[in-house]
Amino acid sequence: MKSLSAQDREFFELVESAGFSNPFSAQRHNVDLAIAGLEANASREKAIQSMLAQVNKRMHRLGDFKLRDFAPEDRQPLKMAVLFQLFHQFADHFDTHIKAQAEAGHKPLKLACGPEIIRALDRYGYTEVNAGRVISFFFQIRRAFTFLSRNLVGESRVMRNLRERAWGTVFTQDLALYERLLWNRLEDFSTFLIGETGTGKGVVAKALGQSGWIEYDVANSRFEHSFTSAFVPVNLSQFAETLLESELFGHVKGAFTGAEESREGVFKQCQTHGTIFLDELGEVSIPIQIKLLRVLQERVFSPVGSREQLAFQGRVIAATNQPVHELRADGRFRDDFYYRLCSDVIEIPPLRERIAQDPDELTNLVEHLVTRIVGGAEKVLSDQVFAAIDRLGPDYAWPGNVRELEQCIRQVVVRGTYDGDRKPRTQNPLTLSLLEDELDANQLLSHYCHAMYQKYASYEEVGRRLGLDRRTVKKYVVEFEEINP
Ligand SMILES: Nc1ncnc2c1ncn2[C@@H]1O[C@H](COP(=O)(O)OP(=O)(O)OP(=O)(O)O)[C@@H](O)[C@H]1O
């Protein structure tokens, strides 16, 4: 039985701790630098190249070997060094494949470097099945890294934290454990994205949804599905109640008037390890919440008009831009449903918080969005946008967040300027009156009692909540209704 020298073993253990930690964490970069023996300001690429050179040198000295030739305690660090080396050797090939697959759409393409990786792993004693799993793992890591870094623009602390959190959603805290045991067990882990409108919840959901596990088919040198079909978004606010149920769970022929053919819902369409994105979850009625809860808990659902139980094998990501705690307090969002989703709640930061943390955030985003909107970097346009933003003043709150920033750029393209979104964010008459300074204390109380009475439909309850007698509440409500017939 072979064994590693103490130095090699220590080095490979370091490689394991670096190579298998979250690439978006601050600690990761420091470990990379320490291993590579570089200065703190060296780039990530440089650190990885230097680390790779050292791994290659030590592996070369070991000559040809199978992992099983080594003592059990040496196998894990050595295996991680092998994976680290191969992953970086083929990273560019995976990038090319990701680009080609994104362009090709839902039909899975052949992975050109697949057979070569299988042969390389075979030299270390990997079986074909295990080598196929390594390819799935490499591909998933590369996708998650690419989608999270490329699509989530922003270097403010909150955005860096967001990428780090999102990586944890895909791979958990422990990538090595994920590789060994958890890769096919994450379907039960749902994610709830919360944040104001336009902050990028859809972008995060898509990056996560397209970064799930996809099985590699060794015999055909291709993945079983394309990552483009792994993400199924549904905007729940777009459908009337009856149609929504059918959209989600499907229906059988004759289930309701107009159901002339049976139809598959999105839960059926979702592939194994795929993701369903339930957007605008705050809009959903209680009966639909109960049905969704059943899918999350029991992983089965029935099409409308059928008793058949179908299995759901994907993962759920939900999102809302509504204040969840208020929805729960009002009884519009069930607690059991919330608890099912709350194990992984990710808050997407508003744009104003990002700008306050890092003034370059706006510059980076504008340049990114200008390139996306007009198809290339346009310095003159970017400068015009910056001038328009300056005119909004330093305290402008960006109520529509990144979506509003896109709108701002479009308006600068068309009109040369942007005036900002100054309308109050709520149409609530009480808030509007308050903003206009038009209420005295008596009117304020009468407005407030009326608003509360609309909500609780009981003078008793409103009185209890406001510390007023029920008769007083009634007096104010009647007064309000007389003035506002
Ligand atoms: N970090 C980001 N980097 C680049 N583009 C972004 C980012 N965040 C959001 N965007 C862009 O802003 C727009 C709005 O994003 P998105 O639709 O994901 O917001 P949302 O939070 O889901 O909004 P809503 O709650 O209204 O559905 C999209 O065009 C998206 O591409």
Ligand as a Chemical Component Dictionary entry (heavy atoms), coordinates in Angstrom:
data_LIG
# 
_chem_comp.id                   LIG 
_chem_comp.type                 NON-POLYMER 
_chem_comp.pdbx_formal_charge   0 
_chem_comp.three_letter_code    LIG 
# 
loop_
_chem_comp_atom.comp_id 
_chem_comp_atom.atom_id 
_chem_comp_atom.alt_atom_id 
_chem_comp_atom.type_symbol 
_chem_comp_atom.charge 
_chem_comp_atom.model_Cartn_x 
_chem_comp_atom.model_Cartn_y 
_chem_comp_atom.model_Cartn_z 
_chem_comp_atom.pdbx_ordinal 
LIG N1  N1  N 0 -27.887 42.033 -10.346 1  
LIG C1  C1  C 0 -28.389 42.210 -11.566 2  
LIG N2  N2  N 0 -27.558 42.241 -12.615 3  
LIG C2  C2  C 0 -28.033 42.447 -13.850 4  
LIG N3  N3  N 0 -29.328 42.640 -14.167 5  
LIG C3  C3  C 0 -30.197 42.608 -13.165 6  
LIG C4  C4  C 0 -29.783 42.385 -11.815 7  
LIG N4  N4  N 0 -30.858 42.406 -11.037 8  
LIG C5  C5  C 0 -31.915 42.628 -11.841 9  
LIG N5  N5  N 0 -31.523 42.753 -13.124 10 
LIG C6  C6  C 0 -32.412 43.036 -14.276 11 
LIG O1  O1  O 0 -33.500 43.830 -13.790 12 
LIG C7  C7  C 0 -34.751 43.414 -14.346 13 
LIG C8  C8  C 0 -35.721 43.036 -13.246 14 
LIG O2  O2  O 0 -35.273 41.835 -12.640 15 
LIG P1  P1  P 0 -36.297 40.703 -12.146 16 
LIG O3  O3  O 0 -37.436 40.571 -13.101 17 
LIG O4  O4  O 0 -35.496 39.504 -11.838 18 
LIG O5  O5  O 0 -36.849 41.387 -10.806 19 
LIG P2  P2  P 0 -37.841 40.801 -9.716  20 
LIG O6  O6  O 0 -37.224 41.061 -8.391  21 
LIG O7  O7  O 0 -38.177 39.388 -10.046 22 
LIG O8  O8  O 0 -39.122 41.739 -9.904  23 
LIG P3  P3  P 0 -40.682 41.476 -9.565  24 
LIG O9  O9  O 0 -40.794 41.318 -8.069  25 
LIG O10 O10 O 0 -41.359 42.739 -10.033 26 
LIG O11 O11 O 0 -41.097 40.260 -10.328 27 
LIG C9  C9  C 0 -34.435 42.272 -15.295 28 
LIG O12 O12 O 0 -34.356 42.745 -16.620 29 
LIG C10 C10 C 0 -33.067 41.784 -14.832 30 
LIG O13 O13 O 0 -32.332 41.230 -15.881 31 
# 
loop_
_chem_comp_bond.comp_id 
_chem_comp_bond.atom_id_1 
_chem_comp_bond.atom_id_2 
_chem_comp_bond.value_order 
_chem_comp_bond.pdbx_ordinal 
LIG N1  C1  SING 1  
LIG C1  N2  SING 2  
LIG C1  C4  DOUB 3  
LIG N2  C2  DOUB 4  
LIG C2  N3  SING 5  
LIG N3  C3  DOUB 6  
LIG C3  C4  SING 7  
LIG C3  N5  SING 8  
LIG C4  N4  SING 9  
LIG N4  C5  DOUB 10 
LIG C5  N5  SING 11 
LIG N5  C6  SING 12 
LIG C6  O1  SING 13 
LIG C6  C10 SING 14 
LIG O1  C7  SING 15 
LIG C7  C8  SING 16 
LIG C7  C9  SING 17 
LIG C8  O2  SING 18 
LIG O2  P1  SING 19 
LIG P1  O3  DOUB 20 
LIG P1  O4  SING 21 
LIG P1  O5  SING 22 
LIG O5  P2  SING 23 
LIG P2  O6  DOUB 24 
LIG P2  O7  SING 25 
LIG P2  O8  SING 26 
LIG O8  P3  SING 27 
LIG P3  O9  DOUB 28 
LIG P3  O10 SING 29 
LIG P3  O11 SING 30 
LIG C9  O12 SING 31 
LIG C9  C10 SING 32 
LIG C10 O13 SING 33 
# 
